[in-house]
């Protein structure tokens, strides 16, 4: 089956500071290289910084989506429980009615 939403949320919460810190570190490094001289690696660092920022935004989006999914799954679980109880009650009433019909 799919990945556990709680495990994904835990992983995202652990990765968030690393990604955010990585983006700021790359930004500081790019700034220093830009100040020092014009170098092709500066463009690559800018791209890396942008990708880390995008990853941080994606992690936040995933966190929100996982939270929404957990709420929906909780609602679905309650609904299934109510339906199961109703099904058991209906089966019990049907069994009693069938037993009463056979006794007559």
Residue pairs with C-beta under 8 A, 6 or more apart in sequence:
5 66
5 69
5 70
5 73
6 70
8 62
8 66
9 63
9 66
9 67
12 59
12 62
12 63
12 66
13 63
15 59
16 56
16 59
16 60
16 63
19 52
19 55
19 56
19 59
20 56
22 52
23 49
23 52
23 53
23 56
26 45
26 48
26 49
26 52
27 49
29 45
30 42
30 45
30 46
30 49
33 39
33 41
33 42
33 45
34 42
